[in-house]
């Protein structure tokens, strides 16, 4: 129901949105903190190490990325057997696989939202053999940050340098990754391209991305074009803000019932999309469509409007 409703919102906005054709899609994971004992609770999972809490609920969201807005096109609860197919994966570990999340979200955006996806951006949690395999099967370009394992660290150490000894944009083709793939084996091989970017004015640390874009580092012009293609990943930076905004729309609850948590998050996604739609339509009415870091209709103002309208109906 949530995804069908999100598709209707996107359909209402598409005629006026300045999306590229095909569109860019960003997929990321949202963590909703759970404080309490995990015993006898379902679908509560371990939180990432950089979080201040140990347990959480996980939700994956696909966002259509445009020059002027990021619409949530679909959401998926993570770790729920009804939404994943763990039996199709090899090995004893029957937990969810990020590749299956990508399959379902991409297919929904293409088939239900009728938005043709060509390029996908995702967080480093999606750096996996299964993800690379499904994106190649669906003929999608991707840019995904590479986690700093030993092999990536060695790549960074061997990056090209200029005459002053400073790191330069470096490309490593046919970088092999191994892991389980749906309907495959536990050590399936997939290949990707690593791109190392040195620190600059926008980022003060070394960055490494996995991609299947046509990139190389043969000459200076190639390096500049490669950097331009990869740094477009930063356009998804607004997605991180989007997830925090989605949580602002979620009703407060202390319930440990997963169905209630799922409803609250899905409801928040729809309210977030409606807010974006209203803000975007306001801009179209005053004939100003531009990339803005701040909305013309703020989220608190929109929530206050909804509160008044709902109170009047009740």
C-alpha positions as CSV (number, residue, x, y, z in Angstrom):
1,X,0.0,0.0,0.0
2,X,2.8,2.4,0.8
3,X,4.7,1.7,-2.4
4,X,1.5,2.0,-4.5
5,X,0.8,5.4,-2.9
6,X,4.3,6.6,-3.3
7,X,4.0,5.7,-7.0
8,X,0.9,7.8,-7.3
9,X,2.6,10.8,-5.7
10,X,5.5,10.4,-8.1
11,X,3.1,10.1,-11.1
12,X,1.6,13.4,-10.0
13,X,5.0,15.1,-9.9
14,X,6.7,13.5,-13.0
15,X,5.2,15.9,-15.6
16,X,7.0,18.9,-13.9
17,X,10.0,17.3,-12.4
18,X,13.4,17.9,-13.9
19,X,14.6,14.3,-13.8
20,X,17.3,13.0,-16.1
21,X,16.1,10.4,-18.5
22,X,16.8,7.7,-17.5
23,X,16.7,8.7,-13.9
24,X,19.2,8.2,-11.1
25,X,18.1,6.0,-8.2
26,X,19.5,6.1,-4.7
27,X,19.0,3.1,-2.4
28,X,20.0,3.3,1.3
29,X,19.2,1.7,4.7
30,X,17.4,3.5,7.5
31,X,17.9,2.4,11.1
32,X,15.2,3.0,13.7
33,X,16.7,2.6,17.1
34,X,15.3,0.0,19.5
35,X,16.0,0.3,23.2
36,X,15.2,-2.6,25.3
37,X,15.7,-6.4,25.6
38,X,15.8,-8.3,22.3
39,X,14.6,-11.6,23.8
40,X,11.5,-13.0,22.0
41,X,11.4,-10.0,19.7
42,X,11.3,-10.5,15.9
43,X,12.9,-8.5,13.2
44,X,15.1,-6.6,15.6
45,X,18.7,-6.6,14.2
46,X,22.1,-5.5,15.3
47,X,22.9,-1.8,14.6
48,X,26.0,-0.6,12.8
49,X,29.0,0.0,14.9
50,X,28.9,3.8,14.4
51,X,25.4,4.0,16.0
52,X,24.8,4.8,19.7
53,X,22.4,1.9,20.1
54,X,22.9,-1.8,19.8
55,X,19.6,-2.9,18.2
56,X,17.3,-1.5,15.6
57,X,14.7,-2.0,12.9
58,X,15.9,-1.7,9.4
59,X,14.1,-0.3,6.4
60,X,15.4,0.1,2.8
61,X,14.2,3.0,0.7
62,X,14.6,3.8,-3.0
63,X,14.7,7.5,-3.9
64,X,14.4,9.0,-7.3
65,X,17.1,11.7,-7.5
66,X,16.5,14.9,-9.5
67,X,18.2,18.2,-9.7
68,X,15.5,19.8,-7.5
69,X,14.1,17.0,-5.3
70,X,14.5,13.5,-3.9
71,X,11.3,11.6,-4.0
72,X,10.9,8.3,-2.0
73,X,9.6,5.9,-4.6
74,X,9.5,2.7,-2.6
75,X,10.3,1.2,0.8
76,X,11.0,-2.3,2.1
77,X,11.3,-3.7,5.6
78,X,14.6,-5.5,6.0
79,X,14.8,-8.9,7.7
80,X,11.1,-9.9,7.2
81,X,10.8,-13.3,5.5
82,X,7.7,-12.3,3.6
83,X,9.8,-9.6,1.7
84,X,12.9,-11.7,1.0
85,X,13.8,-15.0,-0.4
86,X,16.5,-16.4,1.9
87,X,16.1,-20.0,0.8
88,X,17.4,-19.1,-2.7
89,X,20.8,-18.3,-1.3
90,X,23.6,-20.8,-0.6
91,X,25.1,-21.5,2.8
92,X,23.8,-21.7,6.3
93,X,23.3,-18.0,6.8
94,X,19.6,-17.4,6.0
95,X,19.5,-13.7,6.8
96,X,18.5,-11.1,4.3
97,X,20.7,-10.3,1.4
98,X,21.2,-6.8,0.1
99,X,21.1,-8.0,-3.5
100,X,17.5,-9.1,-3.0
101,X,16.6,-5.7,-1.6
102,X,18.1,-4.1,-4.8
103,X,16.1,-6.5,-7.0
104,X,12.8,-5.7,-5.4
105,X,13.2,-1.9,-5.2
106,X,14.6,-1.5,-8.7
107,X,11.9,-3.6,-10.2
108,X,9.2,-1.7,-8.3
109,X,10.5,1.7,-9.5
110,X,10.7,0.4,-13.1
111,X,7.5,-1.6,-13.3
112,X,5.1,0.2,-10.9
113,X,6.4,3.8,-10.9
114,X,7.2,3.4,-14.6
115,X,10.4,5.3,-14.2
116,X,13.3,3.9,-16.2
117,X,16.4,3.7,-14.0
118,X,19.8,3.9,-15.6
119,X,22.2,4.7,-12.7
120,X,22.1,3.7,-9.1
121,X,23.9,5.1,-6.1
122,X,24.0,3.2,-2.8
123,X,25.7,3.2,0.5
124,X,28.7,1.0,1.3
125,X,26.4,-1.6,2.9
126,X,25.5,-2.5,-0.7
127,X,29.1,-3.3,-1.7
128,X,28.4,-7.0,-2.3
129,X,28.8,-9.6,-5.0
130,X,25.1,-10.2,-5.1
131,X,24.4,-6.5,-5.7
132,X,27.0,-6.2,-8.5
133,X,25.6,-9.3,-10.2
134,X,22.0,-8.0,-10.2
135,X,22.9,-4.6,-11.5
136,X,24.9,-6.1,-14.3
137,X,21.9,-8.3,-15.2
138,X,19.6,-5.3,-15.3
139,X,22.1,-3.3,-17.3
140,X,22.4,-0.6,-14.7
141,X,25.4,1.7,-14.0
142,X,26.3,2.1,-10.4
143,X,28.5,4.0,-8.0
144,X,29.0,2.5,-4.5
145,X,31.6,3.4,-1.8
146,X,34.0,0.5,-1.1
147,X,34.5,-0.4,2.5
148,X,38.1,-0.2,3.7
149,X,39.1,-3.8,3.9
150,X,42.7,-5.0,3.4
151,X,42.5,-5.1,-0.4
152,X,41.1,-1.6,-0.6
153,X,43.8,-0.3,1.7
154,X,46.4,-1.9,-0.5
155,X,44.8,-0.2,-3.5
156,X,45.0,3.2,-1.7
157,X,48.6,2.6,-0.9
158,X,49.4,2.0,-4.5
159,X,47.5,4.9,-6.0
160,X,49.2,7.0,-8.6
161,X,51.0,10.1,-7.5
162,X,52.1,13.3,-9.3
163,X,55.5,14.9,-9.4
164,X,54.9,16.3,-5.9
165,X,54.0,13.0,-4.4
166,X,50.3,13.8,-4.1
167,X,47.7,11.1,-4.8
168,X,45.9,11.3,-8.1
169,X,42.7,9.8,-9.4
170,X,43.4,6.1,-9.9
171,X,41.4,3.4,-11.6
172,X,41.7,-0.4,-11.1
173,X,39.7,-2.4,-13.6
174,X,38.6,-6.0,-13.1
175,X,38.7,-5.9,-9.4
176,X,37.3,-9.3,-8.2
177,X,34.9,-9.7,-5.3
178,X,33.5,-13.0,-4.0
179,X,30.4,-13.9,-2.1
180,X,27.0,-15.6,-2.2
181,X,24.6,-14.8,-5.1
182,X,21.0,-15.7,-5.4
183,X,20.5,-19.1,-7.1
184,X,24.3,-19.3,-7.2
185,X,27.2,-20.5,-5.0
186,X,28.6,-19.1,-1.8
187,X,31.9,-17.9,-3.5
188,X,30.6,-16.5,-6.8
189,X,33.0,-14.2,-8.5
190,X,32.0,-10.7,-9.7
191,X,34.1,-8.0,-11.2
192,X,33.9,-4.3,-10.6
193,X,36.1,-1.2,-11.1
194,X,37.7,0.6,-8.2
195,X,38.2,4.4,-8.5
196,X,40.3,6.2,-5.9
197,X,39.7,9.9,-5.4
198,X,42.3,12.0,-3.4
199,X,41.1,14.6,-0.8
200,X,39.8,17.9,-2.2
201,X,37.9,20.9,-1.0
202,X,34.6,18.9,-0.8
203,X,36.0,15.9,1.0
204,X,39.1,15.9,3.3
205,X,39.8,12.2,3.1
206,X,40.6,9.5,0.5
207,X,37.6,7.9,-1.1
208,X,37.3,4.7,-3.0
209,X,34.2,3.7,-5.1
210,X,33.2,0.6,-7.0
211,X,31.6,1.3,-10.3
212,X,30.9,-0.2,-13.8
213,X,31.1,3.2,-15.5
214,X,33.5,3.6,-18.4
215,X,36.4,5.3,-16.5
216,X,40.1,5.4,-16.8
217,X,43.2,7.3,-15.6
218,X,45.4,7.2,-18.7
219,X,45.9,11.0,-19.0
220,X,45.0,14.1,-17.1
221,X,41.8,14.6,-19.2
222,X,40.7,11.0,-18.4
223,X,41.3,11.6,-14.7
224,X,39.2,14.8,-14.7
225,X,36.3,13.1,-16.5
226,X,36.5,10.1,-14.2
227,X,36.4,12.3,-11.1
228,X,33.4,14.3,-12.6
229,X,31.5,11.1,-13.1
230,X,32.2,9.6,-9.7
231,X,31.6,12.8,-7.7
232,X,28.1,13.0,-9.0
233,X,27.6,10.4,-6.2
234,X,27.6,13.4,-3.9
235,X,24.2,14.4,-5.4
236,X,22.8,11.7,-3.2
237,X,24.0,13.6,-0.1
238,X,20.5,15.0,0.2
239,X,19.3,11.5,0.8
240,X,20.9,11.4,4.2
241,X,18.9,14.5,5.1
242,X,15.8,12.9,3.6
243,X,16.0,10.0,5.9
244,X,16.2,12.2,9.0
245,X,13.2,14.1,7.6
246,X,11.2,10.9,7.1
247,X,11.8,10.1,10.8
248,X,10.4,13.6,11.7
249,X,7.1,12.6,10.1
250,X,6.9,9.3,12.0
251,X,4.5,9.2,15.0
252,X,6.1,8.5,18.4
253,X,5.6,5.0,19.8
254,X,7.2,2.8,22.4
255,X,5.5,-0.3,20.9
256,X,7.8,-3.3,20.1
257,X,5.2,-4.7,17.7
258,X,6.9,-4.8,14.3
259,X,3.6,-4.3,12.4
260,X,3.1,-1.0,14.2
261,X,6.7,0.1,13.6
262,X,6.3,-0.8,9.9
263,X,3.1,1.2,9.6
264,X,4.7,4.2,11.3
265,X,7.7,4.2,9.0
266,X,5.6,3.6,5.9
267,X,3.1,6.4,6.9
268,X,6.1,8.7,7.5
269,X,7.4,8.0,4.0
270,X,4.1,9.0,2.4
271,X,3.9,12.2,4.5
272,X,7.4,13.0,3.4
273,X,6.6,12.5,-0.2
274,X,3.4,14.7,0.1
275,X,5.5,17.4,1.7
276,X,8.0,17.3,-1.2
277,X,5.1,17.4,-3.7
278,X,3.4,20.4,-2.0
279,X,6.8,22.2,-1.9
280,X,7.5,21.4,-5.5
281,X,4.1,22.5,-6.7
282,X,4.4,25.8,-4.8
283,X,7.6,26.4,-6.7
284,X,5.9,25.7,-10.0
285,X,3.1,28.1,-9.2
286,X,5.6,30.9,-8.7
287,X,7.5,29.8,-11.8
288,X,10.7,29.2,-10.0
289,X,12.2,25.7,-10.4
290,X,15.8,25.5,-9.2
291,X,17.9,23.3,-7.0
292,X,17.4,24.5,-3.5
293,X,19.1,23.3,-0.3
294,X,16.1,24.6,1.7
295,X,12.4,24.1,0.9
296,X,10.0,27.0,0.4
297,X,7.4,25.1,2.5
298,X,9.2,23.9,5.6
299,X,8.5,20.4,7.1
300,X,7.2,21.9,10.5
301,X,4.8,24.2,8.6
302,X,3.5,21.4,6.5
303,X,3.0,19.2,9.6
304,X,1.1,22.0,11.3
305,X,-1.1,22.4,8.2
306,X,-1.9,18.6,8.3
307,X,-2.6,18.8,12.0
308,X,-5.1,21.5,11.5
309,X,-6.8,19.8,8.7
310,X,-7.0,16.4,10.4
311,X,-8.3,18.1,13.6
312,X,-11.1,19.8,11.6
313,X,-12.1,16.4,10.0
314,X,-12.2,14.7,13.4
